[in-house]
């Protein structure tokens, strides 16, 4: 198919002008491709994850191993999507945003041309890179252990949590999502 700019265009659903490397709380929703129920089922308001759903939980919990400045908050695996709160931290310190000196004598990035151990080469510190890494981990497992190759829908939904009232409401929504499954927007 030949590229046609009138029909082949992608519009960002991110907040224009927002710096997604900034410290803050983000509510994310990531849906499966075609909203297929790949991760388990809801019975009487309780989520029963299958093997894939358990793996999704494990991949989510492993995010801070790959992104040390990230803290995870509320999270739920649903049959065809996940909801979670990601806290993007600020690993930079000091007047010029230098990373702290390492106890083994390693310096800041650029000082000795090497990265401190907690910063992996090529690891961006954006919300998008965190979500992308999570999706890649789950997809690799699916492609190795199942016949499913298209696991996730393109992109993800995010909401910037701006105050405590919003946080409490979103955290409650995540915690009670299985009980409301029949009325859920993502229910199929």
MDTraj code that builds the backbone (N, CA, C; nanometers):
import mdtraj as md
import numpy as np

residues = "UNK UNK UNK UNK UNK UNK UNK UNK UNK UNK UNK UNK UNK UNK UNK UNK UNK UNK UNK UNK UNK UNK UNK UNK UNK UNK UNK UNK UNK UNK UNK UNK UNK UNK UNK UNK UNK UNK UNK UNK UNK UNK UNK UNK UNK UNK UNK UNK UNK UNK UNK UNK UNK UNK UNK UNK UNK UNK UNK UNK UNK UNK UNK UNK UNK UNK UNK UNK UNK UNK UNK UNK UNK UNK UNK UNK UNK UNK UNK UNK UNK UNK UNK UNK UNK UNK UNK UNK UNK UNK UNK UNK UNK UNK UNK UNK UNK UNK UNK UNK UNK UNK UNK UNK UNK UNK UNK UNK UNK UNK UNK UNK UNK UNK UNK UNK UNK UNK UNK UNK UNK UNK UNK UNK UNK UNK UNK UNK UNK UNK UNK UNK UNK UNK UNK UNK UNK UNK UNK UNK UNK UNK UNK UNK UNK UNK UNK UNK UNK UNK UNK UNK UNK UNK UNK UNK UNK UNK UNK UNK UNK UNK UNK UNK UNK UNK UNK UNK UNK UNK UNK UNK UNK UNK UNK UNK UNK UNK UNK UNK UNK UNK UNK UNK UNK UNK UNK UNK".split()
xyz = np.array([
    [0.0842, -0.1166, 0.0000],
    [0.0000, 0.0000, 0.0000],
    [0.0897, 0.1241, 0.0000],
    [0.0576, 0.2184, -0.0807],
    [0.1325, 0.3435, -0.0919],
    [0.0908, 0.4376, 0.0201],
    [0.1887, 0.5085, 0.0767],
    [0.1608, 0.6030, 0.1847],
    [0.0716, 0.7158, 0.1348],
    [-0.0377, 0.7400, 0.2056],
    [-0.1307, 0.8472, 0.1748],
    [-0.1479, 0.9301, 0.3011],
    [-0.0918, 1.0527, 0.3054],
    [-0.0968, 1.1314, 0.4285],
    [-0.2367, 1.1684, 0.4760],
    [-0.3357, 1.1600, 0.3894],
    [-0.4715, 1.1944, 0.4330],
    [-0.5353, 1.0827, 0.5147],
    [-0.4887, 0.9582, 0.4949],
    [-0.5452, 0.8481, 0.5735],
    [-0.4428, 0.7813, 0.6629],
    [-0.3149, 0.7936, 0.6320],
    [-0.2098, 0.7316, 0.7125],
    [-0.1447, 0.8370, 0.8006],
    [-0.2065, 0.8631, 0.9112],
    [-0.1490, 0.9597, 1.0042],
    [-0.1749, 0.9124, 1.1459],
    [-0.0815, 0.9396, 1.2309],
    [-0.0957, 0.9045, 1.3720],
    [-0.1006, 1.0332, 1.4517],
    [-0.2009, 1.0436, 1.5331],
    [-0.2123, 1.1585, 1.6213],
    [-0.1744, 1.1132, 1.7615],
    [-0.0922, 1.1888, 1.8269],
    [-0.0533, 1.1568, 1.9632],
    [-0.1716, 1.1816, 2.0566],
    [-0.1906, 1.0903, 2.1504],
    [-0.2943, 1.1103, 2.2506],
    [-0.2331, 1.1637, 2.3807],
    [-0.1060, 1.1967, 2.3769],
    [-0.0380, 1.2534, 2.4934],
    [-0.0725, 1.4009, 2.5064],
    [-0.0613, 1.4530, 2.6266],
    [-0.0866, 1.5938, 2.6531],
    [0.0218, 1.6771, 2.5865],
    [-0.0182, 1.7601, 2.4931],
    [0.0765, 1.8416, 2.4182],
    [0.1545, 1.9328, 2.5140],
    [0.2868, 1.9292, 2.5005],
    [0.3721, 2.0156, 2.5807],
    [0.4104, 1.9596, 2.7166],
    [0.3527, 1.8455, 2.7572],
    [0.3865, 1.7890, 2.8883],
    [0.5162, 1.7098, 2.8780],
    [0.6038, 1.7254, 2.9755],
    [0.7317, 1.6541, 2.9806],
    [0.7097, 1.5241, 3.0566],
    [0.7047, 1.4123, 2.9850],
    [0.6785, 1.2823, 3.0458],
    [0.8009, 1.2222, 3.1140],
    [0.9092, 1.2990, 3.1251],
    [1.0218, 1.2574, 3.2084],
    [1.0092, 1.3203, 3.3463],
    [0.9145, 1.4140, 3.3600],
    [0.8938, 1.4849, 3.4859],
    [0.8453, 1.3911, 3.5951],
    [0.8916, 1.4195, 3.7167],
    [0.8418, 1.3433, 3.8308],
    [0.6921, 1.3665, 3.8437],
    [0.6185, 1.2609, 3.8750],
    [0.4750, 1.2733, 3.8912],
    [0.4070, 1.1382, 3.8947],
    [0.2772, 1.1406, 3.9152],
    [0.1968, 1.0189, 3.9179],
    [0.1149, 1.0110, 3.7902],
    [0.1141, 0.8922, 3.7319],
    [0.0431, 0.8701, 3.6066],
    [-0.0432, 0.7451, 3.6184],
    [-0.1693, 0.7586, 3.5819],
    [-0.2626, 0.6463, 3.5764],
    [-0.2606, 0.5946, 3.4332],
    [-0.2216, 0.4681, 3.4159],
    [-0.2142, 0.4122, 3.2813],
    [-0.3107, 0.2952, 3.2660],
    [-0.3636, 0.2831, 3.1460],
    [-0.4459, 0.1696, 3.1065],
    [-0.3878, 0.1157, 2.9773],
    [-0.3616, -0.0141, 2.9757],
    [-0.3040, -0.0795, 2.8589],
    [-0.3965, -0.1949, 2.8214],
    [-0.4470, -0.1940, 2.6987],
    [-0.5463, -0.2928, 2.6545],
    [-0.4833, -0.3965, 2.5619],
    [-0.5413, -0.5149, 2.5622],
    [-0.4971, -0.6193, 2.4714],
    [-0.5468, -0.5899, 2.3300],
    [-0.4799, -0.6505, 2.2329],
    [-0.5189, -0.6360, 2.0929],
    [-0.6606, -0.6903, 2.0743],
    [-0.7441, -0.6119, 2.0107],
    [-0.8852, -0.6461, 1.9881],
    [-0.9604, -0.6769, 2.1178],
    [-0.9038, -0.6303, 2.2281],
    [-0.9620, -0.6499, 2.3616],
    [-0.9923, -0.7971, 2.3915],
    [-0.9040, -0.8834, 2.3439],
    [-0.9202, -1.0266, 2.3706],
    [-0.8890, -1.0557, 2.5172],
    [-0.9675, -1.1423, 2.5815],
    [-0.9440, -1.1745, 2.7227],
    [-0.8296, -1.2751, 2.7379],
    [-0.7070, -1.2261, 2.7352],
    [-0.5885, -1.3118, 2.7362],
    [-0.5375, -1.3452, 2.8758],
    [-0.5815, -1.2712, 2.9783],
    [-0.5153, -1.2787, 3.1080],
    [-0.5930, -1.3517, 3.2168],
    [-0.7120, -1.4008, 3.1860],
    [-0.7904, -1.4720, 3.2862],
    [-0.9362, -1.4345, 3.2765],
    [-1.0083, -1.4561, 3.3855],
    [-1.1508, -1.4254, 3.3845],
    [-1.1963, -1.3720, 3.5197],
    [-1.3088, -1.3020, 3.5152],
    [-1.3713, -1.2486, 3.6362],
    [-1.4892, -1.3393, 3.6700],
    [-1.4895, -1.3884, 3.7920],
    [-1.6003, -1.4707, 3.8408],
    [-1.6482, -1.4091, 3.9715],
    [-1.7761, -1.3711, 3.9725],
    [-1.8383, -1.3109, 4.0908],
    [-1.7540, -1.1973, 4.1476],
    [-1.7083, -1.1104, 4.0591],
    [-1.6374, -0.9908, 4.1011],
    [-1.4929, -1.0107, 4.1430],
    [-1.4375, -1.1279, 4.1152],
    [-1.2990, -1.1549, 4.1515],
    [-1.2220, -1.1994, 4.0274],
    [-1.1014, -1.1434, 4.0099],
    [-1.0169, -1.1785, 3.8961],
    [-0.9423, -1.3080, 3.9257],
    [-0.9521, -1.4014, 3.8309],
    [-0.8778, -1.5263, 3.8373],
    [-0.7816, -1.5281, 3.7189],
    [-0.6554, -1.4882, 3.7442],
    [-0.5603, -1.4822, 3.6329],
    [-0.5193, -1.6219, 3.5886],
    [-0.4984, -1.6341, 3.4583],
    [-0.4406, -1.7571, 3.4060],
    [-0.2886, -1.7425, 3.4107],
    [-0.2158, -1.8334, 3.3467],
    [-0.0693, -1.8266, 3.3484],
    [-0.0191, -1.6939, 3.2909],
    [-0.0826, -1.6482, 3.1837],
    [-0.0426, -1.5206, 3.1233],
    [-0.0711, -1.4039, 3.2171],
    [-0.1846, -1.4065, 3.2855],
    [-0.2179, -1.3003, 3.3798],
    [-0.1189, -1.2924, 3.4947],
    [-0.0733, -1.4082, 3.5408],
    [0.0284, -1.4121, 3.6468],
    [0.1587, -1.3529, 3.5947],
    [0.1948, -1.3866, 3.4708],
    [0.3164, -1.3319, 3.4096],
    [0.3065, -1.1801, 3.3945],
    [0.1889, -1.1302, 3.3566],
    [0.1679, -0.9855, 3.3440],
    [0.1945, -0.9186, 3.4782],
    [0.1425, -0.9743, 3.5858],
    [0.1654, -0.9211, 3.7199],
    [0.3154, -0.9185, 3.7519],
    [0.3854, -1.0274, 3.7196],
    [0.5288, -1.0350, 3.7463],
    [0.6071, -0.9327, 3.6644],
    [0.5703, -0.9149, 3.5387],
    [0.6386, -0.8154, 3.4542],
    [0.6162, -0.6751, 3.5083],
    [0.4948, -0.6482, 3.5538],
    [0.4657, -0.5163, 3.6110],
    [0.5526, -0.4929, 3.7351],
    [0.5572, -0.5923, 3.8229],
    [0.6338, -0.5782, 3.9464],
    [0.7840, -0.5650, 3.9208],
    [0.8307, -0.6097, 3.8039],
    [0.9732, -0.6022, 3.7692],
    [1.0125, -0.4667, 3.7091],
    [0.9164, -0.3799, 3.6818],
    [0.9469, -0.2507, 3.6192],
    [1.0567, -0.1741, 3.6938],
    [1.0522, -0.1629, 3.8276],
    [1.1571, -0.0862, 3.8960],
    [1.2980, -0.1455, 3.8816],
    [1.3081, -0.2744, 3.8498],
    [1.4397, -0.3344, 3.8258],
    [1.5029, -0.2754, 3.7004],
    [1.4198, -0.2383, 3.6045],
    [1.4678, -0.1836, 3.4776],
    [1.4675, -0.0313, 3.4771],
    [1.3834, 0.0266, 3.5596],
    [1.3693, 0.1727, 3.5700],
    [1.3752, 0.2098, 3.7184],
    [1.4959, 0.2224, 3.7744],
    [1.5107, 0.2444, 3.9192],
    [1.4433, 0.3702, 3.9725],
    [1.4165, 0.4676, 3.8885],
    [1.3526, 0.5893, 3.9385],
    [1.2005, 0.5776, 3.9413],
    [1.1475, 0.4609, 3.9037],
    [1.0030, 0.4393, 3.8999],
    [0.9580, 0.3659, 4.0262],
    [0.8469, 0.4122, 4.0812],
    [0.7816, 0.3443, 4.1930],
    [0.6430, 0.3048, 4.1448],
    [0.6034, 0.1830, 4.1766],
    [0.4716, 0.1349, 4.1356],
    [0.3732, 0.1515, 4.2500],
    [0.2511, 0.1850, 4.2149],
    [0.1458, 0.2030, 4.3139],
    [0.0369, 0.1012, 4.2809],
    [-0.0878, 0.1382, 4.2906],
    [-0.1995, 0.0466, 4.2659],
    [-0.1883, -0.0162, 4.1262],
    [-0.2348, -0.1410, 4.1168],
    [-0.2290, -0.2130, 3.9895],
    [-0.3327, -0.3240, 3.9915],
    [-0.3916, -0.3493, 3.8753],
    [-0.4815, -0.4632, 3.8621],
    [-0.4688, -0.5202, 3.7208],
    [-0.4685, -0.6536, 3.7145],
    [-0.4763, -0.7237, 3.5869],
    [-0.6225, -0.7611, 3.5672],
    [-0.6767, -0.7241, 3.4538],
    [-0.8133, -0.7593, 3.4172],
    [-0.8046, -0.8568, 3.2991],
    [-0.9145, -0.9195, 3.2576],
    [-0.9057, -1.0167, 3.1481],
    [-0.8431, -0.9605, 3.0196],
    [-0.8707, -0.8335, 2.9860],
    [-0.8222, -0.7803, 2.8589],
    [-0.7521, -0.6443, 2.8707],
    [-0.7152, -0.6067, 2.9909],
    [-0.6424, -0.4814, 3.0095],
    [-0.5791, -0.4792, 3.1480],
    [-0.4931, -0.3829, 3.1675],
    [-0.4347, -0.3589, 3.2994],
    [-0.4505, -0.2108, 3.3320],
    [-0.4647, -0.1830, 3.4604],
    [-0.4652, -0.0460, 3.5102],
    [-0.3544, -0.0367, 3.6134],
    [-0.2821, 0.0740, 3.6132],
    [-0.1813, 0.0920, 3.7163],
    [-0.1456, 0.2380, 3.7350],
    [-0.0905, 0.2658, 3.8519],
    [-0.0374, 0.3989, 3.8800],
    [0.1141, 0.3873, 3.8831],
    [0.1777, 0.4659, 3.7994],
    [0.3238, 0.4691, 3.7921],
    [0.3692, 0.6031, 3.8486],
    [0.4617, 0.5964, 3.9417],
    [0.5196, 0.7172, 3.9999],
    [0.6567, 0.7352, 3.9360],
    [0.6675, 0.8379, 3.8535],
    [0.7953, 0.8687, 3.7896],
    [0.8745, 0.9522, 3.8888],
    [0.9911, 0.9017, 3.9284],
    [1.0748, 0.9728, 4.0246],
    [1.1705, 1.0663, 3.9545],
    [1.2397, 1.1419, 4.0335],
    [1.3410, 1.2333, 3.9818],
    [1.4749, 1.1867, 4.0341],
    [1.5501, 1.1137, 3.9499],
    [1.6790, 1.0589, 3.9917],
    [1.7896, 1.1638, 3.9895],
    [1.7622, 1.2801, 3.9328],
    [1.8648, 1.3831, 3.9252],
    [1.8763, 1.4557, 4.0578],
    [1.9999, 1.4866, 4.0940],
    [2.0240, 1.5620, 4.2168],
    [2.1264, 1.6696, 4.1874],
    [2.1384, 1.7648, 4.2766],
    [2.2423, 1.8653, 4.2627],
    [2.2010, 1.9798, 4.1735],
    [2.2803, 2.0871, 4.1796],
    [2.2477, 2.2106, 4.1091],
    [2.2471, 2.1948, 3.9590],
    [2.3284, 2.1045, 3.9058],
    [2.3373, 2.0891, 3.7606],
    [2.2821, 1.9549, 3.7157],
    [2.1962, 1.8943, 3.7958],
    [2.1342, 1.7659, 3.7646],
    [2.2363, 1.6553, 3.7439],
    [2.3476, 1.6585, 3.8166],
    [2.4426, 1.5490, 3.8101],
    [2.3907, 1.4348, 3.8943],
    [2.4179, 1.3133, 3.8499],
    [2.3849, 1.1982, 3.9318],
    [2.4875, 1.1899, 4.0444],
    [2.4523, 1.1297, 4.1583],
    [2.5467, 1.1230, 4.2698],
    [2.6686, 1.0388, 4.2348],
    [2.7803, 1.0681, 4.2997],
    [2.9008, 0.9887, 4.2812],
    [2.8768, 0.8485, 4.3328],
    [2.9380, 0.7519, 4.2691],
    [2.9225, 0.6131, 4.3095],
    [3.0280, 0.5773, 4.4137],
    [2.9938, 0.4888, 4.5090],
    [3.0881, 0.4535, 4.6143],
    [3.2152, 0.3871, 4.5615],
    [3.2098, 0.3229, 4.4452],
    [3.3275, 0.2557, 4.3904],
    [3.4198, 0.3520, 4.3174],
    [3.3962, 0.4807, 4.3305],
    [3.4832, 0.5783, 4.2670],
    [3.4357, 0.6216, 4.1306],
    [3.3286, 0.5593, 4.0807],
    [3.2754, 0.5990, 3.9508],
    [3.2183, 0.7384, 3.9598],
    [3.2338, 0.8153, 3.8591],
    [3.1858, 0.9530, 3.8620],
    [3.0513, 0.9678, 3.7963],
    [3.0151, 1.0900, 3.7724],
    [2.8906, 1.1202, 3.7037],
    [2.9031, 1.0837, 3.5577],
    [2.7898, 1.0755, 3.4907],
    [2.7919, 1.0517, 3.3471],
    [2.8753, 1.1604, 3.2835],
    [2.9665, 1.1220, 3.2008],
    [3.0509, 1.2196, 3.1333],
    [3.1824, 1.2404, 3.2050],
    [3.1872, 1.2243, 3.3365],
    [3.3111, 1.2466, 3.4099],
    [3.4171, 1.1447, 3.3694],
    [3.3791, 1.0180, 3.3648],
    [3.4722, 0.9131, 3.3219],
    [3.4164, 0.8383, 3.2008],
    [3.3199, 0.8989, 3.1344],
    [3.2551, 0.8393, 3.0174],
    [3.1941, 0.7025, 3.0456],
    [3.1346, 0.6851, 3.1615],
    [3.0572, 0.5643, 3.1860],
    [2.9354, 0.6008, 3.2692],
    [2.8359, 0.5121, 3.2634],
    [2.7115, 0.5363, 3.3353],
    [2.7165, 0.4709, 3.4721],
    [2.6572, 0.5339, 3.5712],
    [2.6465, 0.4686, 3.7015],
    [2.5672, 0.3386, 3.6857],
    [2.5882, 0.2411, 3.7758],
    [2.5229, 0.1108, 3.7614],
    [2.3717, 0.1186, 3.7536],
    [2.3065, 0.2151, 3.8194],
    [2.1603, 0.2173, 3.8194],
    [2.1011, 0.2697, 3.6888],
    [2.1823, 0.3236, 3.5987],
    [2.1312, 0.3751, 3.4721],
    [2.1811, 0.2852, 3.3601],
    [2.0901, 0.2101, 3.3006],
    [2.1287, 0.1201, 3.1930],
    [2.1420, 0.1986, 3.0626],
    [2.2429, 0.1688, 2.9821],
    [2.2579, 0.2395, 2.8545],
    [2.1326, 0.2232, 2.7684],
    [2.0907, 0.3293, 2.7056],
    [1.9760, 0.3245, 2.6157],
    [1.8414, 0.3262, 2.6864],
    [1.8419, 0.3341, 2.8191],
    [1.7162, 0.3342, 2.8929],
    [1.6671, 0.4771, 2.9087],
    [1.5654, 0.5117, 2.8347],
    [1.5063, 0.6446, 2.8479],
    [1.4281, 0.6495, 2.9784],
    [1.4090, 0.7670, 3.0295],
    [1.3385, 0.7818, 3.1560],
    [1.2042, 0.8499, 3.1336],
    [1.1277, 0.8006, 3.0392],
    [0.9962, 0.8574, 3.0115],
    [0.8887, 0.7558, 3.0466],
    [0.7681, 0.8048, 3.0656],
    [0.6557, 0.7154, 3.0891],
    [0.6400, 0.6198, 2.9711],
    [0.6553, 0.6714, 2.8508],
    [0.6427, 0.5874, 2.7317],
    [0.7432, 0.4738, 2.7285],
    [0.8661, 0.4998, 2.7717],
    [0.9670, 0.3937, 2.7706],
    [0.9358, 0.2872, 2.8763],
    [0.8776, 0.3271, 2.9878],
    [0.8382, 0.2313, 3.0912],
    [0.7277, 0.1401, 3.0375],
    [0.6251, 0.1991, 2.9786],
    [0.5137, 0.1206, 2.9244],
    [0.5630, 0.0309, 2.8106],
    [0.6469, 0.0850, 2.7239],
    [0.7014, 0.0066, 2.6118],
    [0.7788, -0.1146, 2.6640],
    [0.8636, -0.0950, 2.7653],
    [0.9398, -0.2064, 2.8215],
    [0.8497, -0.3138, 2.8795],
    [0.7459, -0.2722, 2.9500],
    [0.6493, -0.3673, 3.0066],
    [0.5811, -0.4466, 2.8954],
    [0.5335, -0.3760, 2.7931],
    [0.4642, -0.4425, 2.6831],
    [0.5564, -0.5399, 2.6099],
    [0.6816, -0.5020, 2.5924],
    [0.7778, -0.5894, 2.5245],
    [0.7995, -0.7176, 2.6043],
    [0.8169, -0.7047, 2.7359],
    [0.8378, -0.8223, 2.8202],
    [0.7225, -0.9211, 2.8116],
    [0.6013, -0.8707, 2.8194],
    [0.4829, -0.9574, 2.8115],
    [0.4720, -1.0188, 2.6722],
    [0.4949, -0.9392, 2.5689],
    [0.4847, -0.9883, 2.4311],
    [0.5857, -1.0996, 2.4051],
    [0.7089, -1.0841, 2.4523],
    [0.8106, -1.1894, 2.4336],
    [0.7647, -1.3206, 2.4955],
    [0.7064, -1.3123, 2.6154],
    [0.6580, -1.4338, 2.6798],
    [0.5476, -1.4977, 2.5953],
    [0.4512, -1.4180, 2.5501],
    [0.3416, -1.4717, 2.4693],
    [0.3945, -1.5394, 2.3431],
    [0.4880, -1.4764, 2.2753],
    [0.5389, -1.5316, 2.1494],
    [0.6202, -1.6583, 2.1707],
    [0.6766, -1.6743, 2.2893],
    [0.7534, -1.7949, 2.3204],
    [0.6635, -1.9084, 2.3685],
    [0.5575, -1.8761, 2.4419],
    [0.4771, -1.9776, 2.5086],
    [0.3373, -1.9992, 2.4514],
    [0.2950, -1.9171, 2.3574],
    [0.1597, -1.9317, 2.3023],
    [0.1632, -1.9080, 2.1516],
    [0.0492, -1.9178, 2.0901],
    [0.0341, -1.8876, 1.9475],
    [-0.0041, -1.7413, 1.9253],
    [-0.0231, -1.6658, 2.0330],
    [-0.0628, -1.5254, 2.0234],
    [0.0599, -1.4400, 1.9940],
    [0.0534, -1.3627, 1.8871],
    [0.1661, -1.2748, 1.8529],
    [0.1306, -1.1274, 1.8672],
    [0.0047, -1.0921, 1.8523],
    [-0.0400, -0.9536, 1.8724],
    [-0.1065, -0.9464, 2.0090],
    [-0.0312, -0.9045, 2.1085],
    [-0.0806, -0.9052, 2.2459],
    [-0.1503, -0.7752, 2.2812],
    [-0.0889, -0.6625, 2.2446],
    [-0.1372, -0.5326, 2.2899],
    [-0.1947, -0.4491, 2.1777],
    [-0.2909, -0.3653, 2.2115],
    [-0.3352, -0.2643, 2.1157],
    [-0.2240, -0.1605, 2.1042],
    [-0.2241, -0.0885, 1.9970],
    [-0.1270, 0.0184, 1.9776],
    [-0.1505, 0.1267, 2.0838],
    [-0.0426, 0.1778, 2.1389],
    [-0.0472, 0.2886, 2.2339],
    [-0.1007, 0.2446, 2.3701],
    [-0.1363, 0.3381, 2.4527],
    [-0.1916, 0.3155, 2.5861],
    [-0.2587, 0.4453, 2.6282],
    [-0.3394, 0.4365, 2.7312],
    [-0.4067, 0.5550, 2.7835],
    [-0.3355, 0.5985, 2.9102],
    [-0.3200, 0.7280, 2.9278],
    [-0.2611, 0.7783, 3.0512],
    [-0.3356, 0.9015, 3.0974],
    [-0.3301, 0.9211, 3.2269],
    [-0.3912, 1.0378, 3.2896],
    [-0.2927, 1.0883, 3.3941],
    [-0.2612, 1.2145, 3.3902],
    [-0.1710, 1.2743, 3.4882],
    [-0.2510, 1.2985, 3.6151],
    [-0.2047, 1.2423, 3.7263],
    [-0.2731, 1.2594, 3.8545],
    [-0.2187, 1.3873, 3.9168],
    [-0.3063, 1.4846, 3.9333],
    [-0.2618, 1.6184, 3.9735],
    [-0.2806, 1.6518, 4.1204],
    [-0.3649, 1.5743, 4.1917],
    [-0.3853, 1.6064, 4.3333],
    [-0.4298, 1.4818, 4.4092],
    [-0.4373, 1.4954, 4.5400],
    [-0.4690, 1.3808, 4.6251],
    [-0.6114, 1.3299, 4.6023],
    [-0.7045, 1.4205, 4.5787],
    [-0.8428, 1.3796, 4.5531],
    [-0.8503, 1.2892, 4.4308],
    [-0.7823, 1.3288, 4.3237],
    [-0.7796, 1.2472, 4.2027],
    [-0.7117, 1.1132, 4.2287],
    [-0.6026, 1.1159, 4.3054],
    [-0.5318, 0.9918, 4.3377],
    [-0.6238, 0.8942, 4.4105],
    [-0.6939, 0.9403, 4.5127],
    [-0.7822, 0.8534, 4.5915],
    [-0.8906, 0.7930, 4.5028],
    [-0.9495, 0.8751, 4.4166],
    [-1.0551, 0.8274, 4.3266],
    [-1.0013, 0.7212, 4.2298],
    [-0.8845, 0.7458, 4.1726],
    [-0.8254, 0.6516, 4.0763],
    [-0.7814, 0.5236, 4.1458],
    [-0.7198, 0.5354, 4.2630],
    [-0.6770, 0.4163, 4.3372],
    [-0.7975, 0.3285, 4.3706],
    [-0.9079, 0.3897, 4.4120],
    [-1.0297, 0.3141, 4.4409],
    [-1.0833, 0.2472, 4.3140],
    [-1.0799, 0.3198, 4.2027],
    [-1.1252, 0.2638, 4.0749],
    [-1.0451, 0.1382, 4.0399],
    [-0.9139, 0.1448, 4.0564],
    [-0.8287, 0.0301, 4.0247],
    [-0.8596, -0.0866, 4.1181],
    [-0.8671, -0.0603, 4.2472],
    [-0.8912, -0.1660, 4.3462],
    [-1.0249, -0.2359, 4.3262],
    [-1.1259, -0.1612, 4.2858],
    [-1.2611, -0.2180, 4.2741],
    [-1.2982, -0.2557, 4.1309],
    [-1.2055, -0.2468, 4.0386],
    [-1.2357, -0.2747, 3.8982],
    [-1.2938, -0.4147, 3.8757],
    [-1.2405, -0.5194, 3.9378],
    [-1.3000, -0.6523, 3.9156],
    [-1.4463, -0.6616, 3.9594],
    [-1.4834, -0.5915, 4.0670],
    [-1.6224, -0.5977, 4.1141],
    [-1.7188, -0.5296, 4.0173],
    [-1.6681, -0.4399, 3.9360],
    [-1.7518, -0.3661, 3.8410],
    [-1.7347, -0.4162, 3.6977],
    [-1.6819, -0.5353, 3.6796],
    [-1.6471, -0.5843, 3.5479],
    [-1.7637, -0.5841, 3.4498],
    [-1.8805, -0.6248, 3.4928],
    [-1.9956, -0.6319, 3.4017],
    [-2.0305, -0.4963, 3.3415],
    [-2.0043, -0.3883, 3.4152],
    [-2.0359, -0.2532, 3.3674],
    [-1.9127, -0.1818, 3.3113],
    [-1.7984, -0.2509, 3.3095],
    [-1.6709, -0.1884, 3.2679],
    [-1.6717, -0.1535, 3.1192],
    [-1.6104, -0.0416, 3.0877],
    [-1.5971, 0.0029, 2.9492],
    [-1.5269, -0.1010, 2.8622],
    [-1.4326, -0.1750, 2.9222],
    [-1.3524, -0.2710, 2.8472],
    [-1.4120, -0.4116, 2.8466],
    [-1.5267, -0.4307, 2.9129],
    [-1.5897, -0.5631, 2.9175],
    [-1.6339, -0.6044, 2.7776],
    [-1.6016, -0.7263, 2.7425],
    [-1.6427, -0.7797, 2.6119],
    [-1.7231, -0.9070, 2.6299],
])
top = md.Topology()
chain = top.add_chain()
for i, resn in enumerate(residues, 1):
    res = top.add_residue(resn, chain, resSeq=i)
    for name in ("N", "CA", "C"):
        top.add_atom(name, md.element.get_by_symbol(name[0]), res)
traj = md.Trajectory(xyz[None], top)
